[in-house]
């Protein structure tokens, strides 16, 4: 073999080795990121987390409804803006995964409430309406002071 062929073979093997190393390293890196996403728990099962975007019109409408109905006075809600906050966006992905939903086309407004997910203004308003109904039922079934027995 002449020198040119040997140099070409050595050079080709070196390039193939470098490319193989890059491919293996990038696969390991993406696996580590995925594990982090799944195992992170920024909120608990019992938390109610409202994910929104600061320029999302449907989010604004949902928030206005929540304000009008004084939801924050009745229910403790964790709010997470996802457009400008990458960590909150990852939290949205985690919530989506916890509910078994696809993360491909998930949007806001999004509510994670006690292990369940509600997507869109109507689903979220329906959830809170039922919660308000439950709260009112509890209040109306409690005896009034004058109905209590005294000893």
C-alpha positions as CSV (number, residue, x, y, z in Angstrom):
1,X,0.0,0.0,0.0
2,X,1.2,3.4,-0.7
3,X,1.4,6.3,1.9
4,X,-1.7,8.1,0.5
5,X,-4.0,5.2,1.0
6,X,-2.8,4.6,4.6
7,X,-3.2,8.3,5.5
8,X,-6.7,8.2,3.9
9,X,-7.7,5.1,5.9
10,X,-6.3,6.5,9.2
11,X,-8.0,9.9,8.6
12,X,-11.4,8.2,7.8
13,X,-11.2,6.0,10.9
14,X,-10.4,9.1,13.0
15,X,-13.5,11.0,11.6
16,X,-15.7,8.0,12.1
17,X,-14.5,7.6,15.7
18,X,-15.2,11.3,16.4
19,X,-18.7,11.1,14.9
20,X,-19.5,8.0,16.8
21,X,-18.4,9.6,20.1
22,X,-20.6,12.7,19.4
23,X,-23.7,10.5,18.6
24,X,-23.2,8.4,21.8
25,X,-22.6,11.5,24.0
26,X,-25.7,13.2,22.6
27,X,-27.9,10.1,23.3
28,X,-26.7,10.0,26.9
29,X,-27.3,13.7,27.4
30,X,-30.9,13.5,26.1
31,X,-31.6,10.5,28.3
32,X,-30.4,12.4,31.4
33,X,-32.6,15.4,30.5
34,X,-35.7,13.1,30.2
35,X,-35.0,11.4,33.5
36,X,-34.8,14.8,35.2
37,X,-38.2,15.9,33.7
38,X,-40.0,12.8,34.9
39,X,-38.5,12.6,38.4
40,X,-38.8,16.3,39.3
41,X,-41.8,17.0,41.5
42,X,-42.3,20.8,41.8
43,X,-45.8,20.3,43.2
44,X,-47.6,17.6,45.1
45,X,-50.6,15.5,44.1
46,X,-53.0,17.6,46.3
47,X,-51.8,21.0,44.9
48,X,-53.9,23.0,42.4
49,X,-51.6,24.5,39.8
50,X,-52.8,27.0,37.2
51,X,-50.5,27.3,34.2
52,X,-50.9,30.3,32.0
53,X,-49.2,32.5,29.4
54,X,-48.9,36.2,30.0
55,X,-50.2,37.1,26.5
56,X,-52.7,34.3,26.2
57,X,-56.3,35.7,25.6
58,X,-57.9,32.5,26.9
59,X,-55.8,32.6,30.0
60,X,-56.8,36.2,30.6
61,X,-60.5,35.3,30.3
62,X,-60.1,32.4,32.7
63,X,-58.3,34.6,35.2
64,X,-61.0,37.2,35.0
65,X,-63.6,34.6,35.7
66,X,-61.6,33.3,38.6
67,X,-61.2,36.9,40.0
68,X,-65.0,37.6,39.6
69,X,-65.8,34.4,41.4
70,X,-63.2,35.0,44.1
71,X,-61.7,31.6,43.5
72,X,-58.4,32.6,45.3
73,X,-60.3,33.3,48.5
74,X,-61.8,29.8,48.5
75,X,-59.1,27.6,46.9
76,X,-55.3,27.9,47.3
77,X,-53.9,28.1,43.8
78,X,-50.2,28.0,42.6
79,X,-49.8,30.1,39.5
80,X,-47.1,29.4,36.9
81,X,-46.5,31.6,33.9
82,X,-45.0,29.4,31.1
83,X,-44.2,31.7,28.2
84,X,-41.4,33.6,29.8
85,X,-40.3,31.1,32.5
86,X,-38.6,27.9,31.2
87,X,-38.8,26.2,34.6
88,X,-42.5,26.7,34.7
89,X,-42.8,25.4,31.2
90,X,-41.0,22.2,32.3
91,X,-43.4,22.0,35.2
92,X,-46.3,22.1,32.8
93,X,-44.7,19.2,30.9
94,X,-44.4,17.2,34.2
95,X,-48.0,17.9,35.0
96,X,-49.0,16.7,31.5
97,X,-47.0,13.5,32.0
98,X,-48.5,12.9,35.4
99,X,-52.0,12.9,33.8
100,X,-50.8,10.6,31.0
101,X,-51.4,13.3,28.3
102,X,-49.3,13.9,25.2
103,X,-46.9,16.7,25.6
104,X,-46.8,17.4,21.8
105,X,-49.6,19.9,21.6
106,X,-50.3,20.9,25.2
107,X,-51.4,24.5,25.7
108,X,-52.6,27.0,28.2
109,X,-54.6,27.7,30.2
110,X,-53.9,24.4,31.9
111,X,-55.0,23.3,35.4
112,X,-53.4,20.5,37.4
113,X,-55.8,19.8,40.3
114,X,-55.5,17.0,42.7
115,X,-53.9,14.6,40.2
116,X,-56.2,15.5,37.3
117,X,-55.6,17.8,34.3
118,X,-58.0,20.3,32.8
119,X,-57.1,21.9,29.5
120,X,-58.7,25.1,28.2
121,X,-60.9,27.8,29.6
122,X,-64.1,25.8,29.6
123,X,-62.7,22.7,31.4
124,X,-61.0,24.9,34.1
125,X,-64.1,27.0,34.7
126,X,-66.2,23.9,34.9
127,X,-63.8,22.4,37.5
128,X,-63.9,25.6,39.6
129,X,-67.7,25.8,39.3
130,X,-68.1,22.3,40.7
131,X,-65.7,23.2,43.5
132,X,-67.7,26.3,44.3
133,X,-70.9,24.2,44.3
134,X,-69.3,21.7,46.7
135,X,-68.2,24.6,49.0
136,X,-71.7,26.1,49.0
137,X,-73.2,22.7,49.8
138,X,-70.9,22.3,52.8
139,X,-71.8,25.7,54.0
140,X,-75.6,25.2,53.7
141,X,-75.5,21.8,55.4
142,X,-73.8,23.1,58.5
143,X,-76.2,23.9,61.3
144,X,-76.7,27.6,62.3
145,X,-75.6,28.7,65.7
146,X,-79.2,28.9,67.0
147,X,-79.8,25.3,65.9
148,X,-77.0,23.9,68.0
149,X,-77.8,22.2,71.2
150,X,-76.6,23.8,74.4
151,X,-75.8,21.9,77.6
